[in-house]
């Protein structure tokens, strides 16, 4: 009976050592690391560019559909985003 408990404890200790050693744990990717592809952009930079393109499309569509006064709000935010791109890129 005690050999079963000893073996069980040894297995728990071995499992704890493997967990603490990081045997199967992989680090998460760094969001600031440059990605591999045609444009070397990190996921953060890519999402920033996508948001700017969406603002541009919405601004242009609103300028044709509703006029410049409403579209100028989106274009102003786009301008601020382009200025902020200096910090991101």
C-alpha positions, 0 to 999 in steps of 0.5 A, spaced: 500 500 500 505 504 501 509 503 495 503 505 491 503 512 495 510 513 494 509 511 486 503 516 486 507 521 489 513 520 485 509 521 479 506 528 482 513 530 483 515 528 476 509 532 473 510 538 477 518 538 475 516 538 467 511 543 468 516 548 472 521 546 467 516 549 461 517 542 457 511 544 453 510 551 454 511 555 448 512 563 449 507 567 446 509 571 440 511 578 441 506 583 438 512 588 437 516 583 433 516 584 425 512 579 421 515 575 415 511 577 409 511 582 403 511 588 408 515 587 414 509 589 419 507 587 426 500 585 427 499 591 431 502 595 425 497 591 420 491 593 425 493 600 425 493 600 417 487 597 417 483 602 421 486 607 417 484 604 411 477 603 414 477 611 416 479 613 409 473 608 405 468 611 410 470 618 409 470 618 402 463 614 402 460 619 406 463 625 402 459 622 396 453 620 400 451 625 405 456 631 404 463 634 406 460 636 413 459 629 416 465 626 412 470 631 415 469 628 422 472 621 419 477 625 415 479 629 421 480 622 425 484 619 419 488 625 419 490 624 427 491 617 425 496 619 420 500 623 425 499 618 430 502 613 425 509 616 426 509 613 433 507 606 430 512 606 425 
